[in-house]
Amino acid sequence: MTGQETSALVNNSKTPSIVATKNGYTNASAVESQTTKQNRGKPLRQILAAFISNIGTINTGFAFGFSAVVIPQLKAPDSVLPIDESQASWVASLSSASTPVGCILSGYLMDRWGRKKTLIVTEVPLILGWLMIAFATDIYMIYIGRLLVGLGSGMVGAPARVYTSEVTQPHLRGMLTALASIGISLGVLIQYTLGSFVRWQVLAGVSTIVPILALGLMIFMPETPNFLIGKQKPEKATKSLAKLRGSTYDVEGEVDQLQNFANKNHTNVKMTTKETLAAIMSPSALKPFGILFLYFMMYQFSGVNTITFYAVEIFQDSGTKMDKNMCTIVLGVVRLAFTIIACIALRRCGRRPLTFISGIGCGVSMIGLGVYLYYKYQWDHADPPIEPVNTWFPVACIFVFTITCTLGFLVVPWVMIGELYPQRVRGIIGGMTTCSAHIFVFIVVKTYPFLASVLYQHGTFMLYGCISLTGCIFFYKCLPETKGKSLQEIEDYFSGRIKTLKTKKGATALPNYDNNLNNTKPPTITVEKDKLLSS
C-alpha cells in the first residue's frame, strides 16, 4: 500500500480509542454516554418525592410554634380557659414528652412495614390531636391533644428523612434531606402568623389540613428501593427506581449495585431480635449514634427551642418597644429564609463548616443577650427604676441567634440521621436518635421556667451560650464530613472498611464498575495510528 492509500483508511482527525469494561472492550464514546446515563436520574422526580414525603414535617413546626402564640391567649384576662404558669409550661412541653415514643415507634414500623406506610400512619394521631385541641372544653383536652400531636411529630421525623435519603442521589441528597428542616421552619412561621390574628381554636382546626394533605399524597408515592431490596423484592425495587429516576437512567445498574451491597452487608436477610441488638451495638451503628446523640444534646441546650416555644414572652421580657407579635412573625420569616439558605449551603459548604457557624454564632449571641438582660435586671431593680436603653440590642441578639442556629444546628444533624446509619438498622436507630433529640427538647422547654427563676433569665441565656461554645470542641474532634459521599461509603467508613471520608487533593479514585454512583470513567486505551498500520 502507498502512504496515500493507508491514509485514506485511517481517520486523521480523531485517534480511535477503546476502553476496558467488565465484559471486554468497547468504544470510548459509547461508554462515556452510558456512564453519563448511569450517574444522573431526573432530578424533578426526586425533588417531588422529597417534597411530598416531608409535608408531614410541617406539623412538627406547628407543634413547636403553637405554644408561643397560644399561651399568651390562654393567660389573657378574657381567656375561655384561663391557665397559670405551671399549666402553661405543660402546654408548651407536653408535645415533646410524647414525641420520643413516636420516634421509637416509627423506627420499628419503618423496618417492619416500610418507609412509605409509616409516613402514612403517622398522620393519624396528628389529625386526631389537632381536632382534640380545636374542640377542647377544658385544659385536659388540650393536654391530650398536645400529646397526640407530639406522638405524630415524633413518628414523622425519621421516616421523612430516611425516605428522602434513600430515594435521592448523593448530589441531591444533602439539600433535599434538609427539606424536613424547611418544613419545621415553615410550620413555625404559619403558627406565629395565624396565631397573631385568630383564636387558638381556629388555629388548631386549620392545622389539621396539613396531615390530611400529607396522607393523601403519600399514598401515590413508591416505596424506597433500599427497603425493597432489603426485603428481597428486586422487581418492585426496579419499578420504584424507574418512577424515581426516569427512563434515561440505568435502573438495572443501580439495582445490581444495591443488591451487591445488600449481599455484602446481609441487609437482605431478616434479622432476629438478638441479631438486631447486635447490629445496633456494632461500631457502624454505635459510633454515629454517639456522635448525633451528643450533637443533639449540645444543639438543644444552646437554647433554640426555648426561643421557639416562648418567643412572644421572651420578646416581651426583653424590654423592647417593638410589637412582640410582629417581632415573632419576622423571626419566623427569618428562620424559614435561612433554613432554605442552609439547604443550598449544604451542597456547597458541607456539614462541618455550617455546624461551626452555628456553634460560635449561637454562643456569642446568647451570651450577648444574657449580658443585656443582666443590666436590664439591674435597671428594673434600681431605686428609682432606670429606663432601659438600646432596646434594639436584645432583639438583634435573638435574630443573630436564629440566623446562625438555622444555618447549621436546625439542619445538619437531621440530615445526618438519614446518612450515617447502616441500612440494616437505619429505621430503628434513626428513631432512637430522634427520640433522644426530642427528650432534650422536652427537658429544655420544661426546665426553662425553673432555670429562669433560679439563675434568672440572664443567667439562663449565658448558660446556653457557654454550652454552645463548648460544643464546638466536640464538633471539631468528632464530626465527620459526609458531603458528596454515598450512603455505602459512609457505612463502610464507620464499619472500618475504609479509614477516612476525606478525599485527598490530587488523588484519583480507582474505577468501580459495581457502583453506578461513581463518577470515575473507565480507563481508556489509545490505539496509535502508526503502530496500527505497521502491524
HELIX and SHEET records of a PDB file:
HELIX    1   1 GLY A    3  LEU A    9  1                                   7    
HELIX    2   2 ALA A   28  ASN A   39  1                                  12    
HELIX    3   3 PRO A   43  SER A   53  1                                  11    
HELIX    4   4 ILE A   55  THR A   57  5                                   3    
HELIX    5   5 ILE A   58  LYS A   75  1                                  18    
HELIX    6   6 GLU A   85  TRP A  113  1                                  29    
HELIX    7   7 ARG A  115  VAL A  121  1                                   7    
HELIX    8   8 GLU A  123  ALA A  134  1                                  12    
HELIX    9   9 ILE A  139  VAL A  167  1                                  29    
HELIX   10  10 PRO A  170  THR A  177  1                                   8    
HELIX   11  11 LEU A  179  GLY A  195  1                                  17    
HELIX   12  12 TRP A  200  VAL A  206  1                                   7    
HELIX   13  13 ILE A  209  MET A  218  1                                  10    
HELIX   14  14 PRO A  225  GLY A  230  1                                   6    
HELIX   15  15 PRO A  234  ARG A  245  1                                  12    
HELIX   16  16 VAL A  251  ASN A  265  1                                  15    
HELIX   17  17 THR A  273  ILE A  280  1                                   8    
HELIX   18  18 PRO A  283  GLN A  300  1                                  18    
HELIX   19  19 VAL A  304  PHE A  309  1                                   6    
HELIX   20  20 ALA A  311  ASP A  317  1                                   7    
HELIX   21  21 LYS A  324  CYS A  349  1                                  26    
HELIX   22  22 ARG A  351  ASP A  380  1                                  30    
HELIX   23  23 TRP A  392  LEU A  407  1                                  16    
HELIX   24  24 VAL A  412  LEU A  420  1                                   9    
HELIX   25  25 GLN A  423  VAL A  425  5                                   3    
HELIX   26  26 ARG A  426  VAL A  454  1                                  29    
HELIX   27  27 TYR A  456  CYS A  478  1                                  23    
HELIX   28  28 LEU A  487  SER A  495  1                                   9    
HELIX   29  29 LYS A  529  SER A  534  1                                   6    
SHEET    1   A 3 GLY A  24  ASN A  27  0                                        
SHEET    2   A 3 SER A  17  THR A  21 -1                                        
SHEET    3   A 3 THR A 524  THR A 526 -1                                        
END                                                                             
